[in-house]
């Protein structure tokens, strides 16, 4: 095969980024869907990590970056909700209230699956994808962060175009954390987990129907 390994590996990363798209949201019980999404994301991230010629590492960043990761994780839901509200205003719709994770489950299984999925997504999109673009393919940092965020956003296509846009914006933040912290995967991973826990466990208590 004449295809250079880095480009073949990049294709594998892109192909492994969409495991959830093959399972229609409403066609299976919630428990099965949660297990499938978490399991598929974990398997795909592991395979991509194994195949890619170079991957990010769990290097320890400066202690201040843990705080930055937590702060971004706490602010990310607000950024996404604000983007949704802006889109509604642009369409001339009135924002009556904020609805959160309509298709998510706040059971113990749902929380565990969400956290596992967040970890797998960071491994795939930042630890493998972003690292591959920057280190192996030598893309400029801004272009690499933008591309990894775009693919991360498209991984949420089954939730609709607005969600894709929201996740692209969050992905830009996760990518920036990865780069600015010295390519430490732990920082965006921490931010992503904090975001998931906040949306699943805290915000529903503050935002009532």
Backbone bond lengths (Angstrom), bond angles and torsions (degrees), N, CA, C in turn:
res aa  C-N    CA-C-N  psi(-1)  N-CA   C-N-CA  omega(-1)  CA-C   N-CA-C  phi
1 X - - - 1.466 - - 1.527 109.06 -
2 X 1.339 115.95 130.14 1.456 119.27 -175.70 1.517 113.09 -90.70
3 X 1.344 118.47 -8.26 1.455 121.09 -178.11 1.516 110.50 -67.37
4 X 1.336 119.12 125.78 1.462 120.24 177.82 1.519 110.79 -58.01
5 X 1.320 115.90 140.53 1.472 120.96 -176.58 1.523 113.46 -54.79
6 X 1.342 120.05 -43.70 1.469 118.48 -179.26 1.519 113.45 -56.90
7 X 1.334 116.91 -40.58 1.454 119.26 -178.88 1.523 110.82 -71.50
8 X 1.326 117.66 -36.14 1.445 120.94 175.41 1.528 110.07 -63.26
9 X 1.318 116.43 -41.24 1.459 120.49 179.29 1.522 111.14 -67.07
10 X 1.327 117.06 -37.54 1.464 119.90 177.09 1.521 110.15 -62.28
11 X 1.328 117.07 -38.60 1.456 120.77 177.64 1.526 110.49 -64.37
12 X 1.326 116.96 -39.52 1.459 120.71 177.66 1.523 110.30 -62.99
13 X 1.344 117.04 -42.02 1.465 120.79 178.47 1.521 110.75 -60.35
14 X 1.340 116.83 -46.19 1.456 120.24 -179.90 1.526 111.48 -64.31
15 X 1.328 115.99 -39.40 1.454 120.05 -179.33 1.516 111.89 -68.20
16 X 1.320 116.90 -32.23 1.463 120.49 -177.09 1.523 112.03 -85.28
17 X 1.318 117.28 -1.44 1.461 120.41 -174.38 1.520 113.21 -82.45
18 X 1.321 118.18 -6.22 1.461 119.31 -173.05 1.527 113.48 -126.71
19 X 1.340 119.52 46.60 1.462 119.58 -177.78 1.509 113.53 -67.89
20 X 1.332 118.45 -26.38 1.459 120.45 -175.30 1.519 112.57 -82.08
21 X 1.317 117.99 -14.40 1.458 119.64 -174.86 1.529 112.51 -69.76
22 X 1.325 117.93 -17.87 1.461 120.16 -176.91 1.518 111.97 -83.87
23 X 1.333 118.32 -4.90 1.458 121.67 -177.21 1.525 109.64 -117.92
24 X 1.341 118.71 103.94 1.469 120.33 179.00 1.512 111.69 -55.61
25 X 1.324 116.79 138.78 1.462 121.78 -172.87 1.521 112.30 -59.29
26 X 1.314 117.22 -44.70 1.454 118.87 -172.04 1.517 114.90 -92.19
27 X 1.318 119.06 5.89 1.457 120.36 -171.09 1.524 113.78 -92.65
28 X 1.322 118.35 -10.24 1.459 120.85 -175.60 1.522 109.94 -134.35
29 X 1.334 117.54 158.61 1.465 119.97 176.61 1.525 111.33 -60.15
30 X 1.337 115.78 152.35 1.463 121.08 -176.37 1.525 111.37 -58.44
31 X 1.337 117.95 -42.05 1.464 120.66 -178.54 1.529 111.61 -60.53
32 X 1.334 115.96 -43.22 1.464 120.46 179.59 1.523 110.02 -65.13
33 X 1.343 115.85 -42.29 1.461 119.93 -179.04 1.524 110.84 -62.37
34 X 1.341 116.94 -43.54 1.463 120.82 -179.57 1.521 111.19 -61.94
35 X 1.326 115.80 -45.73 1.458 120.07 -179.43 1.521 111.15 -65.82
36 X 1.346 116.46 -38.75 1.462 119.94 -179.83 1.522 111.10 -64.97
37 X 1.338 116.22 -48.73 1.460 120.18 -176.96 1.527 110.60 -62.29
38 X 1.327 117.00 -48.42 1.468 119.96 -179.27 1.518 111.27 -64.21
39 X 1.324 116.61 -43.38 1.460 120.25 -179.28 1.509 112.50 -67.14
40 X 1.346 116.56 -44.81 1.460 120.31 -179.48 1.522 111.24 -64.20
41 X 1.333 116.26 -42.97 1.467 119.34 179.27 1.525 110.81 -62.73
42 X 1.311 117.47 -40.42 1.466 121.00 -179.70 1.525 111.40 -66.43
43 X 1.334 116.48 -45.02 1.463 120.51 179.97 1.527 110.68 -63.86
44 X 1.333 116.58 -45.29 1.461 119.82 -178.63 1.525 111.89 -65.35
45 X 1.336 116.41 -40.41 1.464 119.34 178.33 1.522 110.26 -64.47
46 X 1.329 116.73 -40.83 1.464 119.89 178.76 1.513 112.68 -64.54
47 X 1.329 116.61 -42.12 1.462 120.26 178.70 1.522 111.10 -65.31
48 X 1.342 116.06 -43.37 1.466 119.09 179.24 1.522 110.59 -63.27
49 X 1.337 116.94 -41.28 1.465 121.20 178.05 1.523 110.61 -59.71
50 X 1.333 116.31 -38.23 1.468 120.92 -178.21 1.526 111.51 -73.01
51 X 1.338 117.23 -39.77 1.462 121.32 -173.52 1.531 112.20 -79.86
52 X 1.321 117.20 -37.19 1.469 119.78 -174.80 1.527 110.80 -59.59
53 X 1.339 117.34 142.08 1.461 120.55 -177.82 1.520 113.45 -69.23
54 X 1.310 117.41 -21.05 1.469 120.92 177.85 1.515 107.77 -151.81
55 X 1.316 117.12 142.46 1.449 120.49 -178.99 1.517 109.82 -135.40
56 X 1.320 114.80 159.34 1.450 119.48 174.13 1.525 110.11 -66.62
57 X 1.297 116.48 166.91 1.460 120.61 -178.41 1.526 108.84 -126.86
58 X 1.324 115.00 163.58 1.454 120.08 179.23 1.525 110.15 -87.90
59 X 1.334 116.34 51.01 1.464 119.36 -179.92 1.525 109.65 -69.68
60 X 1.322 115.53 146.95 1.448 121.03 -178.00 1.525 109.84 -80.25
61 X 1.331 117.54 124.72 1.464 120.20 178.26 1.519 110.35 -84.85
62 X 1.318 116.45 175.96 1.460 120.44 171.84 1.523 108.71 -60.29
63 X 1.319 116.87 146.63 1.460 121.96 -171.87 1.523 112.20 -56.98
64 X 1.338 117.79 -32.15 1.462 120.53 -178.32 1.523 112.34 -63.44
65 X 1.330 117.49 -25.78 1.454 120.18 -178.08 1.518 112.50 -69.37
66 X 1.329 117.73 -24.55 1.458 119.46 175.80 1.530 109.76 -64.11
67 X 1.324 115.84 -42.24 1.457 120.42 176.50 1.508 111.87 -62.95
68 X 1.343 116.46 -40.72 1.460 119.86 178.78 1.525 111.07 -64.18
69 X 1.330 116.04 -39.56 1.461 119.88 177.94 1.515 111.73 -62.70
70 X 1.332 116.42 -44.14 1.459 120.84 178.76 1.524 110.86 -63.60
71 X 1.328 117.05 -43.02 1.465 120.80 -179.63 1.526 111.26 -62.77
72 X 1.329 116.72 -42.50 1.465 118.33 179.48 1.526 110.02 -66.97
73 X 1.334 116.98 -39.57 1.454 119.79 177.63 1.519 112.28 -60.58
74 X 1.334 116.57 -37.36 1.462 120.81 177.95 1.528 111.52 -71.12
75 X 1.326 116.88 -32.31 1.462 120.24 -177.71 1.516 114.49 -87.91
76 X 1.339 117.71 -20.42 1.464 120.95 -175.42 1.526 113.48 -58.90
77 X 1.351 120.02 -42.48 1.471 117.95 177.93 1.525 112.39 -60.79
78 X 1.329 117.22 -37.42 1.455 120.32 177.84 1.517 111.83 -64.43
79 X 1.329 116.58 -38.63 1.463 120.44 177.78 1.522 110.08 -63.21
80 X 1.331 116.25 -44.90 1.460 120.32 -178.32 1.530 111.17 -67.08
81 X 1.329 116.89 -42.98 1.467 120.46 178.70 1.532 110.03 -64.51
82 X 1.328 116.74 -41.32 1.460 120.40 178.36 1.512 112.16 -61.17
83 X 1.333 116.19 -39.19 1.463 119.78 177.54 1.527 110.62 -64.86
84 X 1.335 115.56 -39.97 1.468 119.14 177.50 1.514 111.97 -64.75
85 X 1.335 116.80 -40.80 1.463 120.53 178.20 1.526 111.06 -65.18
86 X 1.329 116.73 -39.92 1.465 120.73 178.22 1.524 110.52 -62.94
87 X 1.317 116.47 -41.96 1.464 120.19 179.06 1.527 110.61 -63.32
88 X 1.331 116.41 -40.10 1.464 120.00 178.62 1.520 111.03 -63.61
89 X 1.325 116.39 -41.04 1.471 119.65 179.41 1.528 111.09 -65.97
90 X 1.333 116.24 -39.73 1.455 119.92 179.34 1.527 111.24 -63.64
91 X 1.317 116.45 -30.85 1.463 120.88 178.38 1.526 112.08 -85.29
92 X 1.326 116.22 -2.21 1.453 119.96 179.52 1.506 114.11 82.65
93 X 1.340 117.30 13.69 1.458 121.06 179.31 1.517 110.01 -90.19
94 X 1.314 115.42 149.71 1.455 120.83 177.59 1.530 108.75 -93.33
95 X 1.324 116.21 130.22 1.465 120.80 179.24 1.521 107.96 -85.82
96 X 1.328 116.22 102.01 1.462 120.86 -177.33 1.516 111.67 -80.74
97 X 1.316 116.30 -43.05 1.463 120.22 178.50 1.515 108.30 -158.91
98 X 1.314 115.96 170.62 1.456 122.05 -178.87 1.523 108.76 -102.57
99 X 1.323 116.66 126.05 1.456 121.42 175.82 1.525 108.99 -104.77
100 X 1.319 116.23 135.26 1.458 120.59 -176.49 1.524 111.27 -115.92
101 X 1.339 114.81 140.24 1.462 124.32 173.49 1.529 113.56 30.33
102 X 1.318 115.42 65.78 1.459 119.59 -178.36 1.525 112.21 -64.00
103 X 1.339 117.24 -25.50 1.456 119.84 -178.14 1.520 111.17 -109.08
104 X 1.306 117.42 13.77 1.456 120.60 179.19 1.519 109.94 -97.85
105 X 1.312 115.88 160.87 1.457 121.07 179.08 1.511 108.51 -117.41
106 X 1.352 116.49 132.62 1.449 120.61 -177.57 1.528 109.82 -99.78
107 X 1.327 116.86 23.08 1.450 120.68 171.49 1.524 108.63 -75.62
108 X 1.335 116.07 169.00 1.468 120.06 177.23 1.523 110.20 -58.23
109 X 1.332 116.87 -40.90 1.461 120.77 178.36 1.525 110.58 -62.69
110 X 1.339 116.70 -40.59 1.448 120.38 -179.92 1.522 112.28 -63.56
111 X 1.327 116.36 -41.71 1.462 120.71 179.99 1.524 110.28 -66.13
112 X 1.341 116.37 -45.81 1.467 120.23 179.91 1.523 110.60 -61.99
113 X 1.345 116.18 -44.46 1.466 120.00 179.87 1.520 111.17 -62.44
114 X 1.339 117.08 -39.83 1.460 120.64 -179.93 1.523 111.41 -65.37
115 X 1.325 117.15 -41.64 1.461 120.87 179.50 1.533 110.75 -67.00
116 X 1.330 116.57 -43.43 1.468 120.38 178.39 1.522 110.32 -61.80
117 X 1.323 116.35 -42.22 1.463 120.31 178.81 1.529 111.19 -63.71
118 X 1.329 117.24 -41.19 1.464 120.77 178.81 1.523 110.77 -61.18
119 X 1.326 116.92 -43.46 1.469 121.01 178.95 1.520 110.17 -62.54
120 X 1.349 115.92 -45.51 1.464 119.85 -179.55 1.527 111.09 -62.64
121 X 1.326 116.62 -39.88 1.464 119.88 179.82 1.520 111.34 -64.15
122 X 1.316 117.75 -39.40 1.468 119.31 178.50 1.520 111.44 -67.85
123 X 1.312 116.60 -39.84 1.466 119.99 176.18 1.524 110.32 -59.85
124 X 1.339 116.06 -44.33 1.462 120.45 -176.30 1.523 112.78 -72.91
125 X 1.336 116.67 -51.48 1.465 119.40 -170.00 1.526 113.37 -85.07
126 X 1.318 118.36 -33.00 1.457 120.45 177.91 1.534 111.36 -101.17
127 X 1.327 117.61 -51.65 1.459 119.93 -175.98 1.510 114.00 -65.81
128 X 1.336 116.59 -32.92 1.467 120.57 178.88 1.527 110.62 -105.62
129 X 1.342 116.83 -59.80 1.459 120.05 -172.69 1.511 114.52 -62.59
130 X 1.328 117.36 -54.22 1.460 120.79 -177.95 1.515 111.08 -66.49
131 X 1.326 116.40 -41.65 1.465 119.93 178.78 1.527 110.77 -62.40
132 X 1.332 116.77 -40.08 1.457 120.93 179.52 1.523 111.16 -63.58
133 X 1.328 116.61 -45.18 1.463 120.43 -179.09 1.527 111.43 -62.27
134 X 1.324 116.75 -42.37 1.464 120.38 -175.10 1.522 112.89 -80.68
135 X 1.322 116.56 -46.07 1.466 120.68 -169.78 1.519 113.07 -88.18
136 X 1.324 117.05 -38.73 1.462 120.50 -176.34 1.526 111.86 -94.79
137 X 1.334 116.01 -45.81 1.459 119.30 -178.71 1.524 113.07 -91.97
138 X 1.327 116.86 -7.59 1.472 123.83 173.27 1.529 112.89 59.90
139 X 1.330 116.47 39.78 1.461 120.15 172.27 1.520 109.31 -71.44
140 X 1.337 117.93 149.48 1.466 120.17 170.76 1.525 109.67 -58.85
141 X 1.316 116.08 148.13 1.463 120.70 -173.83 1.525 112.45 -56.59
142 X 1.337 117.19 -45.42 1.459 120.12 -177.65 1.527 111.92 -63.33
143 X 1.326 116.33 -41.49 1.464 120.14 179.54 1.522 110.71 -67.06
144 X 1.332 116.43 -39.73 1.462 120.55 -179.45 1.527 111.06 -66.06
145 X 1.332 116.57 -44.58 1.466 120.59 178.27 1.524 110.10 -61.96
146 X 1.335 116.62 -42.22 1.464 120.60 -179.59 1.523 111.12 -64.25
147 X 1.327 117.68 -43.36 1.457 120.46 -179.05 1.525 111.61 -66.77
148 X 1.329 117.06 -42.77 1.469 119.47 179.50 1.531 110.11 -64.93
149 X 1.331 117.07 -35.78 1.466 120.51 177.80 1.524 111.11 -68.08
150 X 1.327 116.86 -38.70 1.460 120.90 179.50 1.525 110.66 -64.09
151 X 1.326 116.87 -45.74 1.465 119.90 179.99 1.524 110.20 -66.30
152 X 1.329 116.63 -38.38 1.462 120.69 175.96 1.532 110.65 -61.38
153 X 1.322 116.67 -42.45 1.452 119.76 178.15 1.516 112.15 -64.29
154 X 1.333 117.58 -42.99 1.455 121.46 179.82 1.525 111.79 -64.71
155 X 1.324 117.19 -22.64 1.459 120.56 176.70 1.532 111.60 -65.52
156 X 1.346 117.09 -12.72 1.466 121.60 178.94 1.531 111.19 -107.68
157 X 1.323 115.81 24.40 1.462 120.68 -174.55 1.518 112.66 -60.61
158 X 1.316 117.12 -30.53 1.470 119.36 -177.31 1.525 112.74 -66.99
159 X 1.346 117.82 -14.75 1.458 121.22 176.79 1.522 112.30 -89.70
160 X 1.343 117.68 -7.60 1.453 120.76 178.35 1.516 113.22 110.99
161 X 1.324 114.86 167.10 1.459 120.80 -174.90 1.507 114.12 -64.12
162 X 1.325 118.07 -37.32 1.462 120.46 179.62 1.520 110.85 -62.79
163 X 1.330 116.57 -43.08 1.462 119.87 178.92 1.522 110.79 -63.04
164 X 1.328 117.06 -38.69 1.467 120.25 176.25 1.524 110.21 -57.21
165 X 1.337 116.57 -47.47 1.465 120.56 179.46 1.521 111.54 -62.41
166 X 1.329 116.86 -42.18 1.464 120.40 179.20 1.515 111.13 -62.07
167 X 1.328 116.97 -42.28 1.461 120.63 -177.88 1.525 111.80 -73.60
168 X 1.321 116.85 -28.85 1.472 118.86 173.90 1.525 109.60 -62.45
169 X 1.331 116.52 -43.99 1.465 120.06 179.48 1.532 110.44 -63.46
170 X 1.326 117.36 -45.14 1.463 119.99 176.78 1.520 110.72 -61.72
171 X 1.342 115.90 -40.42 1.457 120.46 179.79 1.518 112.81 -61.81
172 X 1.338 116.43 -34.44 1.463 119.65 175.41 1.531 110.27 -62.27
173 X 1.338 115.87 -40.16 1.454 119.48 178.16 1.513 112.29 -66.46
174 X 1.330 117.21 -43.87 1.458 120.58 178.96 1.529 110.76 -62.40
175 X 1.333 115.62 -41.93 1.462 119.32 178.80 1.516 112.22 -64.78
176 X 1.330 116.72 -40.44 1.464 120.25 178.07 1.524 110.72 -63.21
177 X 1.330 116.74 -41.20 1.465 119.98 177.18 1.525 111.02 -60.57
178 X 1.317 116.00 -41.80 1.467 120.81 179.21 1.525 111.12 -60.68
179 X 1.317 115.88 -48.60 1.465 119.75 -177.42 1.526 112.31 -69.41
180 X 1.317 116.55 -48.39 1.459 120.54 -173.68 1.530 112.68 -69.26
181 X 1.328 116.81 -26.16 1.470 119.73 179.74 1.517 112.43 -83.47
182 X 1.331 117.00 7.80 1.460 119.30 -179.98 1.511 112.27 87.33
183 X 1.329 116.60 32.75 1.465 123.22 180.00 1.525 111.59 61.30
184 X 1.312 115.49 43.43 1.462 120.74 174.11 1.519 108.98 -96.63
185 X 1.322 116.69 117.54 1.456 121.28 179.95 1.529 111.76 -68.25
186 X 1.317 117.07 -22.93 1.456 120.74 -177.16 1.531 112.97 -62.75
187 X 1.324 117.23 -32.17 1.464 120.28 -174.88 1.534 111.68 -70.36
188 X 1.353 120.05 -55.47 1.466 118.10 176.55 1.523 112.36 -65.15
189 X 1.329 117.03 -29.59 1.459 119.98 177.49 1.527 110.42 -62.88
190 X 1.320 116.00 -44.81 1.465 120.74 177.90 1.524 110.34 -62.88
191 X 1.335 117.15 -44.02 1.459 121.19 179.89 1.519 111.38 -61.05
192 X 1.307 116.77 -42.37 1.460 121.49 -177.43 1.526 110.78 -67.02
193 X 1.321 117.08 -41.93 1.468 120.66 178.85 1.527 110.51 -65.52
194 X 1.329 117.08 -41.86 1.464 120.43 177.95 1.518 110.34 -61.33
195 X 1.331 117.25 -42.33 1.463 120.85 177.96 1.527 110.97 -59.27
196 X 1.325 117.11 -46.78 1.461 120.82 -179.35 1.523 111.32 -61.17
197 X 1.322 116.97 -46.17 1.461 120.64 -178.17 1.525 111.29 -65.24
198 X 1.329 116.09 -38.04 1.462 119.87 179.29 1.528 110.75 -64.11
199 X 1.331 116.35 -45.49 1.463 120.67 -177.64 1.529 111.51 -68.40
200 X 1.318 117.00 -35.94 1.460 119.72 -175.70 1.527 113.63 -84.38
201 X 1.330 116.71 -35.89 1.457 119.38 -169.70 1.529 114.82 -109.49
202 X 1.326 117.76 -31.88 1.469 120.05 -171.87 1.527 111.86 -100.68
203 X 1.313 117.28 -53.49 1.464 120.47 -174.46 1.528 113.91 -60.95
204 X 1.343 119.39 -36.87 1.474 117.40 177.93 1.514 113.90 -59.81
205 X 1.343 116.87 -25.12 1.470 119.65 177.79 1.535 111.65 -78.24
206 X 1.326 115.46 -20.32 1.474 120.03 -178.46 1.512 112.53 -95.59
207 X 1.347 115.68 -28.74 1.460 121.50 -177.04 1.524 107.79 -110.95
208 X 1.291 117.26 98.89 1.455 122.09 -178.43 1.529 109.66 -96.95
209 X 1.356 117.03 149.00 1.467 119.94 177.75 1.527 111.25 -60.72
